[in-house]
Amino acid sequence: MRILISLCLALGGLLSLPAFALSDSGQQALGQLQTRWAEIRYELPEKQREAAFAGLAKEADQALASEPKAAELLIWRGIILSTWAGAKGGLGALDLVKQARASLEQALAMDPKALDGSAYTSLGSLYYQVPGWPIGFGDDEKAEAMLKQALALNPKGIDPNYFYGDYLLRQKRYAEARAALETALQAPDRPGRELADKGRREEARALLAEVRKKLE
């Protein structure tokens, strides 16, 4: 059975100092992972993305080897593994999403507020996009709970609102989905995340158009 996982996660900006502050080299590594992720996700041809995300996952592992207690790097490892799974598809993606979940859960245990609660956003996205039992660990109730936690920490952020809007659309809660996606489109720009913001807004507009058709 083919498993369809359309994971395209991204993060908000950094908060003030987390439980474990990144070193200067760690901050640089984080920025490089974010930038390269956006380039692969939004600029690279689809057929080249799987191999590119595989390489980026190795870079994330290398960064974590230097700073294993950095929740931010754990979050980004989870995001990269998730999007690699989406590019890979099929049953082979299940192991990757399980690794992604473990990385995100570890980040939550260390610092739930890291990157404006982005571990909650990423986990919520996994829970509603991954198939449920007996194939995967998908769970819509857990997804909504996680996404609401993310919104509590970052109520105007582009990513938590985008993914909550996508979740609500899939649940056929169209009026709520429209509100969330409109909030996503009004989100402030994130310094250094211009390409990611541009790509996410394009995705939000596409979903919003779909929602509006449902409401007609």
C-alpha positions as CSV (number, residue, x, y, z in Angstrom):
1,M,0.0,0.0,0.0
2,R,1.3,3.4,-0.9
3,I,1.5,5.8,1.9
4,L,1.0,9.4,1.0
5,I,2.8,11.8,3.3
6,S,2.9,15.4,2.2
7,L,5.0,16.8,4.9
8,C,6.4,20.2,4.4
9,L,7.3,21.6,7.8
10,A,9.1,24.8,8.7
11,L,9.7,26.9,11.8
12,G,9.3,30.3,13.3
13,G,12.1,32.5,14.7
14,L,14.1,31.9,17.8
15,L,12.9,32.9,21.2
16,S,15.2,34.3,23.8
17,L,17.7,31.9,25.3
18,P,16.3,28.4,25.6
19,A,17.1,25.8,28.2
20,F,20.3,25.1,26.4
21,A,21.7,28.0,24.5
22,L,23.2,27.3,21.1
23,S,26.8,28.2,20.6
24,D,27.8,30.6,17.8
25,S,28.7,27.6,15.6
26,G,25.4,25.9,16.5
27,Q,23.4,29.0,15.5
28,Q,25.3,29.0,12.2
29,A,24.5,25.4,11.6
30,L,20.8,25.9,12.4
31,G,20.6,28.8,9.9
32,Q,22.3,26.7,7.3
33,L,19.8,23.8,7.8
34,Q,16.9,26.2,7.6
35,T,18.2,27.9,4.4
36,R,19.0,24.6,2.7
37,W,15.7,23.1,3.7
38,A,13.8,25.9,2.0
39,E,16.0,25.7,-1.1
40,I,15.3,22.0,-1.5
41,R,11.6,22.2,-0.6
42,Y,10.7,25.2,-2.8
43,E,13.4,25.4,-5.6
44,L,14.7,22.0,-6.3
45,P,12.9,19.8,-8.9
46,E,10.7,17.2,-7.2
47,K,12.7,14.2,-8.5
48,Q,15.9,15.6,-6.8
49,R,14.4,16.2,-3.4
50,E,14.7,12.8,-1.8
51,A,18.5,12.6,-2.3
52,A,18.9,16.2,-1.2
53,F,16.9,15.7,2.0
54,A,18.9,12.5,2.7
55,G,22.1,14.6,2.5
56,L,20.6,17.3,4.7
57,A,19.7,14.8,7.3
58,K,23.3,13.8,7.6
59,E,24.2,17.5,8.1
60,A,21.6,17.7,10.9
61,D,23.1,14.6,12.6
62,Q,26.6,16.2,12.4
63,A,25.3,19.4,14.0
64,L,23.6,17.4,16.8
65,A,26.8,15.4,17.4
66,S,28.4,18.7,18.5
67,E,25.4,20.0,20.5
68,P,23.2,17.0,21.5
69,K,21.2,19.0,24.0
70,A,20.1,21.7,21.5
71,A,16.3,21.4,21.2
72,E,16.4,23.6,18.1
73,L,18.7,21.2,16.2
74,L,16.5,18.3,17.4
75,I,13.5,20.0,16.0
76,W,15.1,20.6,12.7
77,R,16.3,17.1,12.5
78,G,12.7,16.0,12.9
79,I,11.6,18.5,10.2
80,I,14.2,17.3,7.7
81,L,13.4,13.6,8.3
82,S,9.7,14.4,7.9
83,T,10.1,16.1,4.6
84,W,12.5,13.4,3.4
85,A,9.7,11.0,4.2
86,G,7.3,13.0,2.1
87,A,9.7,13.0,-0.8
88,K,10.4,9.3,-0.4
89,G,6.8,8.1,-0.1
90,G,5.6,4.5,0.3
91,L,6.1,2.2,3.2
92,G,9.8,3.1,3.3
93,A,8.8,6.5,4.6
94,L,7.4,5.0,7.9
95,D,10.8,4.5,9.5
96,L,11.7,8.1,8.7
97,V,8.6,9.6,10.3
98,K,9.1,7.4,13.4
99,Q,12.6,8.8,13.7
100,A,11.2,12.3,13.2
101,R,8.6,11.8,15.9
102,A,11.3,10.6,18.3
103,S,13.5,13.6,17.6
104,L,10.6,16.1,18.1
105,E,9.5,14.4,21.3
106,Q,13.1,14.6,22.6
107,A,13.1,18.3,21.8
108,L,9.8,18.8,23.7
109,A,11.2,17.1,26.7
110,M,14.2,19.5,26.7
111,D,12.5,22.7,25.9
112,P,8.8,22.9,24.7
113,K,9.1,26.6,24.0
114,A,12.1,26.3,21.6
115,L,11.6,28.0,18.3
116,D,8.2,29.3,19.4
117,G,6.9,25.8,20.1
118,S,7.7,24.5,16.7
119,A,8.1,20.9,18.0
120,Y,4.3,21.0,18.7
121,T,3.6,22.3,15.2
122,S,5.8,19.6,13.6
123,L,4.4,16.8,15.8
124,G,0.8,17.9,15.1
125,S,1.5,17.8,11.4
126,L,2.9,14.3,11.7
127,Y,-0.1,13.0,13.6
128,Y,-2.7,14.1,11.0
129,Q,-0.7,13.3,7.9
130,V,0.8,9.9,8.9
131,P,-1.7,6.9,8.5
132,G,-3.2,5.6,11.6
133,W,-3.0,2.1,13.2
134,P,-2.1,-0.5,12.1
135,I,0.1,1.1,9.5
136,G,1.3,4.1,11.3
137,F,0.8,6.3,14.4
138,G,-1.5,8.9,13.0
139,D,-4.1,10.3,15.4
140,D,-6.3,13.3,14.6
141,E,-7.1,14.0,18.3
142,K,-3.4,14.2,19.1
143,A,-2.8,16.3,16.0
144,E,-5.3,18.9,17.1
145,A,-4.0,19.0,20.7
146,M,-0.5,19.5,19.5
147,L,-1.4,22.2,17.0
148,K,-3.4,24.1,19.6
149,Q,-0.4,24.0,21.9
150,A,1.7,25.5,19.1
151,L,-0.9,28.2,18.6
152,A,-0.9,29.0,22.3
153,L,2.8,29.7,22.0
154,N,2.8,31.4,18.6
155,P,-0.7,32.5,17.8
156,K,0.2,34.7,14.8
157,G,2.9,32.4,13.3
158,I,2.6,31.4,9.7
159,D,3.4,27.7,10.3
160,P,1.1,26.8,13.2
161,N,-1.8,28.6,11.5
162,Y,-1.1,27.0,8.1
163,F,-1.0,23.5,9.4
164,Y,-4.0,24.0,11.7
165,G,-5.8,25.3,8.6
166,D,-4.8,22.3,6.6
167,Y,-5.9,20.0,9.4
168,L,-9.3,21.8,9.7
169,L,-9.8,21.5,5.9
170,R,-9.3,17.8,6.1
171,Q,-11.8,17.6,9.0
172,K,-14.3,19.6,6.8
173,R,-14.4,22.4,9.3
174,Y,-14.2,24.9,6.6
175,A,-15.1,28.2,8.4
176,E,-12.4,27.5,11.0
177,A,-9.9,26.5,8.3
178,R,-10.5,29.8,6.5
179,A,-9.8,31.8,9.6
180,A,-6.6,30.0,10.3
181,L,-5.3,30.3,6.8
182,E,-6.1,34.0,6.7
183,T,-4.1,34.4,9.9
184,A,-1.2,32.5,8.3
185,L,-1.2,34.9,5.4
186,Q,-1.1,37.9,7.7
187,A,1.8,36.5,9.7
188,P,4.9,38.8,10.0
189,D,8.0,38.1,8.0
190,R,10.7,36.0,9.6
191,P,14.2,37.5,9.2
192,G,16.4,35.1,7.2
193,R,13.4,32.9,6.3
194,E,12.3,34.8,3.2
195,L,12.2,31.8,0.8
196,A,10.4,29.7,3.4
197,D,7.8,32.4,4.0
198,K,7.2,32.9,0.3
199,G,6.7,29.2,-0.3
200,R,4.5,28.8,2.7
201,R,2.3,31.7,1.7
202,E,1.8,30.2,-1.7
203,E,0.7,27.0,-0.1
204,A,-1.6,28.9,2.2
205,R,-3.2,30.8,-0.7
206,A,-3.8,27.5,-2.5
207,L,-5.5,25.9,0.5
208,L,-7.5,29.1,1.2
209,A,-8.9,29.0,-2.4
210,E,-9.9,25.4,-1.9
211,V,-11.6,26.3,1.4
212,R,-13.5,29.2,-0.2
213,K,-14.9,26.8,-2.9
214,K,-16.1,24.5,-0.2
215,L,-17.9,27.4,1.5
216,E,-19.7,28.6,-1.7
